[in-house]
Amino acid sequence: MIDIGLTISTLLKDKGLSQKELASRMKVSAQYIGQIINGSRRPTYENLGAIEKALNQPIGSLTNGLPTKDLSYRRPVSLASMPGVEVAYIRVAMDALREARRVLHSQSPEGALRRAAGKDDTYMFDAGVERVIIDKLRAFNDKCAIFTEEANVIGKRENAMRMCYLIDPFDRSTPFANLLKQCVGNKPSGDKLIGDMINGEDYPMTGLSSPFGSISCVRENRITFNVMMDYSSGEIYVACKAMLKHGSIDECPDPEALAVRGSDIRFEPRKGKEYACFLGKEGSSKRELYEQHLKDLDFRPGHLPRKELQDPGGPARILYLSDDPALATENKLACILANGEKICEWFGWLAYVAHSNELAAYELYARKFSARDELLLAPPPNYSMFTTDKEGQCQVNLDRILVLNTPVFYRSAIVITHIASTEVVADMNATNCRELSFHPRS
């Protein structure tokens, strides 16, 4: 196995080129090349192929040096494998999240904390990014239905059976609001904007603790894609039939650029039973409900997750399972669990399961029925929104949520783990769970 970073650095030195000059040839940033060289970003085969070409090296001179493990993860990236309209939908979703981030960064802390129409805890920063996302999606296709955290349902419900989006426009809203309140309480911000605060050296909400926006798409009962964005860094994540990739929205502004310049999102098997799930604040009535529900699920990893993993955020929780050094944390979790949470928190995870061969999903149901907002926290199969077609593939039955007055209140208990993380699966109660397979029977 060769040291990719050292090899590229040596090639640049031999040719008298700088990282900036190589970046210019590849039409990426010098920072991006620097991250590959120093090892903080794992290069994809496409990245390395582009570097080989830019440095006039033989084909395979860099990619052949990657370890066998990487070969097993290699995915062909071809947007031609998807209908053109679905690629267009991904492009619009990426653009919507980029614009939402721009609007967020341009707000003042005081203005962002004003209350907005919607739920009791809706702020202007919630409503602002949601409005941008909705407007972008509906400007492209006003015949779709949109289920979204703050506004509930946009568009005609009957359109959902053909095309719908499930959106969490701003995950981790409460800790972000608390941070803004602290900023405002310390001293008037003057002309300081949220973008200035986020780009500051002491800004704490980074990585998987950052606020994320998430857009998932369902067409004809199939999960088409999920697009997520880290509103702090501008990192974009896409899971679809053609690719599981992430990259800077500035360097990868559309699906075509992401397919070429982005880094693979990959997952590794983990030993043990460590997991993350939402439990709520200690001492609260919500905490009591979610702790009891965990027991009712008979989730046999059993013990509560560590304290720092008891409020892990929603859509981006899937990234806890990644093996990419730029994404993974010190918490090498074996699985993640949606503990009766609302659909927009966890639905995007299933795009990663549907479009990779590395992850498995399980739906849990409880020994006794528990409810919140008069809705079951873990619907059994006869009430579940997931059905199976003749080939054994999981389908999304939106009828099950369309009958609800508030579809985004639909809840479930979903476990995601690596297909080789056998300790987790072996320890689950088979009478209280079923696998959700998004691939046809072999």
N, C-alpha and C positions, 0 to 999 in steps of 0.2 A: 504493500500500500504506500503510495506516495503522499507527501505533504503538499496538498494542493496550493495552499497559500504561499509556502516557500518556493514551490516550483514556478508559480506565476511571478512572484517577486524576482526570482533569478532570471526568468525570461525577459522581464522588463529591463533589468540592469544590463543584460547582455546586448539588448537591442537599443539601449540608450533612450528608453521611453519612460515617461512618468505615468503614474496611475491616472492622472488627469487626461493624458493623451490617449491611453487605452479606453477610458470612459467615453471620450469624445468619439472614438471610432465605433464604439458599441451603442452610442446614443443613450448612455445612462450616466448617473452622477459619479463623481470621483469617490464620494463617500461610500457608495454601493460597492465599488471595486475594493476600497480599503477594508470594508467589512468582510469580504470574501478572503482577502489576504490575511487579515488578523484572526480569522476563524470565528468571528461573531455571527456571521451569516453563512448558512450551509448553501453551497451553489447547487443548482439543478444541472441536469445533463444539457439542457438548452443553453444555460449560462455558459457552461464550459465549452460547448460547441462553438458558441459565438466568440469566446476568447481565443480558441484555437484558430478560428478564421481571421480574427483581427490581428493575431500575432504571426500569421502565416505558418502555423504548426500543422503537422500531419493529423488527419482526422483520427480521433481516438487517443491521441498522445496524452490528454488530460483525463478524459472519461474512462479510459481503460485502467487508470490507476485507482479508481474508486473501489471500495471493498465490495465483496459479493453481496453483503446485506443490502447495499444501496441498489444493486441490480434487481433484487427481488421486489423493491418498492417502485421501480420505475414504471411510470404510467405514460402511455402515448398521449401527447397533447395535440389534439386536432379538433379545432372548433367546427370542422366540416362534419364531425360525427353528430352534431346537434342541428336541429332545424334552425334556419337563419333567423326566424322570428324569436326563438328562445335566446339566441346570442344577443339579439337586439334588446330583449327584456333585461338581460344581465347588464348590458351597457347603460341602460336607463337607470337601473338600480344603483350601479356604481356612481353615476352622475348625481343621482338624488342624494346619496350619502355624502358625497364630496361637497355639494351645495349646502347640505344641512350643517356640516362641520364649519363651513365658511360663515354661515349665519350665526352659529353658536359663538365662534371666536370673535365676531364683530359686536357682540352685545356687551354692555357694561354689567358688572356684578349686580348693581342695584336694580337695573331694569330686568335682568334675567330672573330675579327673585320675586318679581311681582306675581300675584296669583292670576291664573288664567281659567277660562271656562273649561269644565271637564270634571275630573274627580276632585275630591277635597284637597288632595296633595299635589295638584297639577300647578307647575310654575310656568312662567313665560318661556324659559329655555326648553321645557318639555314641549309646550305647544308650538313653539317656533320651529323646531326641527321636524316635528310631526307634520306641520302644515307644508313645509318645503317638500318633504318626501311624498306626501299625498298629491300635491299639485304636479310634481314631476311625473309620477306614475300615471295619473289620470290624463295629463296632457298628451301622453303617448298612446294611451288606450283607455277611453272613457267607458268601455264596455266590460271592464273588469270589476270585481268586488274587492274591497280592502277591509280586512279586519285589523284594527289597530288599537293599541293599549289605551290611548286617551279618548279617542273619538268613537270607538267601538266599531260601527259598520259604515262604510262609505260605498255608495253605489247600490245597485239593485241586487238583492240577495240571490235571485235566480241566476244571475250571471256567474255566481261563484262556482257552479258546477262545471263551467267551461274554463274559467281563469280567475284565480284569486291570489291575493297577497296576504300574508300574515306578518305584521310589523311590530317590532318593539323599537320605537323611535329613539328611546333614551334609557338604556339600562343603567342601574346604579345611580338613579336620580337622587335618592335621599342622601347618601354620603356626599354627592357633588353639591347639593344644596347646602349641607352643613359646612362644607368648605367655603362656599361663597359667603355664607353668613359670618363665618369667622373672618374672612377677608374684609367684609364691609364693617364688621364690628370693631376691628382694630383701628381703622382709619379710613376716611373717605378715599375712594379710589381715584377721584379726579377724572383725568382723561384715560385712565387705565382700563383696558378691555379684558375680557375673559381670555382672549388669545395671548395677551401679554402675561397673564397669570400662568397659563398652561405652559408657555415656553420658558418660564422662569426656572432657575436651577433648583429651587426648593419645592417645586410642585410634586406632591406625593402620589397622585393617582395615575400611575403608569403601569404598563404591562397588563396583566389580567385584572388589576384593580381599577383600570381605566373605565370611564363610561364608553359604552358601545352602542351603536345603532345596528339593527338587524332587519333584513328583508328576506322573507322566504316566499317562494312561488309554487303554486300547485296548478297544474293543467291536466284536465281530464282525469282527475283522481290520482295523479302521479306527482311526486315531489320533484320539481324541475331544478331548483337551485336554492342556495342560500348565499346572500352577500352580507358581510358584516364589515363595520369600520370601527377602529379605535379612534374616537374623536380627539384624543390627545395627540397621538403621533401621526395620524393620517394613514396608518397601515390598513390595507384593504384585504379581506379574506373572501374567497369564492370557492364554493363546493358545487360542482355541476358534473354532468356526464363527461365532459371533455377534460376536466382538470380539478384538482384540489390545490390551490395556489394562494400565496399571499405576497404582497409587495407594497411599496409606497405608492399612494394614489398619484403623487406627482410624477413618478417614473412609470407607473402602470395605470394610465387614466381610463383604459378601456379593456375589454376582454382579450383583444388581439395582443396588446402590449403585455398584459399580465401573463398570457400563455408563453411568451418568449422570455420576458425578463423576471418573472416572479419566481419565488422559491416554493418547492413542493411542501405541502402540509402532509406530514406522515405520522403514523402512530406506531407505538411499540408495545409488545406484551409486557405486562408488569406482574411481579410476584406480590403475594399478599392480598389484603382486602381493604386497603386504605381507600377512602372515598370522600366526596364532597357533596353536601346537600343543604338546602335551606331549612333552618330551624327557627329563625326569628330571635328577637332579643330575650335574654334570660329574664324570667319573672313576668313576662307578658302573657296575656291569654293566648295570643297567637303561638307563642313558644309551647305552651302546654298542648295545644291542638296538634302541632306538627310533631312533637316528640311522641305523643300517643299514636299518631298515624304511622310513624316509623315502626313502632312496636306491632301495630295491627297488620302491617304489611308482611310481618315475619321476615324482614330483610336480615338474613342471618349473618352478614358481616357484623351485625349485632350492636357493637359499641357505637356510641355517638362519634361523629367525625371530630377531629381536633378543632379547637375553638376558632382558629383562623379559617377553617373550611366550613363553618356553619352559616356563612352568608357569602357564598362564592360568586354572586352575580348570576345572570341568566344565560343569554345566548352564547357568550364567550366561554362558558364552562367547558365546552367540548375541547377547548385548547389545552386544558389540563392534561389531556391524554396524549398530546403531541410529543414526538421525540426530537423536535427541532430545538436546538439550544436557544434560539431567539424567542421561542414561544414558551417553552416548558419552564416550570418553576422548580424549586427544591422539593416541592411536594409531588413525588412520583406516584400518582394515584393509580390504583388498579381499575377504578370505575368512577362514574359520576351518576347521580340520582336526582330525578325530579320528584320531590316528595309531596305530590299533590299540588304542584304549582300550576299557574295559569298557562294556557297553551303557548302564548307568545314568548314565554321564558325558555321553552325547551324544543319547540317544533323545529327550529333551524338545525338542531343536532342531527335530525334524521336525514338531512341532505348529505351529511358526511357519511352516514351509514349506507345510504342508497347508492352513493357514487364512489365508494371505495370497496375493496375486498378485505379490509383490515379490521373493521369494527362490527360489533353485533349489538342489537337492541332488544330489550326485553320489556314487556309491559307487565307490571305487577298489579294485583288486586288484593284487597284486604280481607282478612277473616271476618271482619264486621264492617258495616258501612259507616264511613265518616264523611261529613259534608261541611262545606263553607259556602256562604252566599247561596244556600239551598241547592248546591251542586256537589255531586260525589267527588271526593278527592282522588279516588282510584276506581274508575268505572270497570265492572267486570266485562267479559267479552260481549255479552248481549247488549251492553250500553256503550261499548267502545266505538270510537270513530275509525278504528282500523279494521279492515276486512281483508279477506284473502281471495285472490282470483284462482282460476283453474290451474294455473301454472305454479301456484303456491306463493306468488308474490303479494306482498302487502300493498294494499290500496288505501287511500284516504277517503273515507265516506263523510263528506261534508254535510250531508243531511243530518248527521248526529249533532252537529253544532248549530246548524241553521234553525233548528226548532227552538233553540234557546233565545230568550229575550236579549241576552247579552252573550253572543258567541265567544267573545274573548275571555269569558269567565270559565270556559270549559277547562277542566283540570285532569291531570293524569299522573301516574307514577311510572316513570320511564328510567330504565337503567341502560347505560352505554358502557361497553367495555371492549377491549381488544379480543378478537376471536380466539387468541391463544392464551388469554388470562383465565385459565381453567379453574383456578381456586375460587374466583367470584361466582362463576356459573354453578360449580359443584355445590356450593354452599347455599344457593337460593332454593327455596321451597318450590318444587316443581308443580305442586298443586295450586300455587298462588301466582304463577307467572306463565307467560307464553312468549316465544320468540317472535319478533316482527322481522320477517325476512323480506328484503327488498330485491332479491335476486331469484330468478326462476329456478325450479328444481333441476338438478343435474341429471 
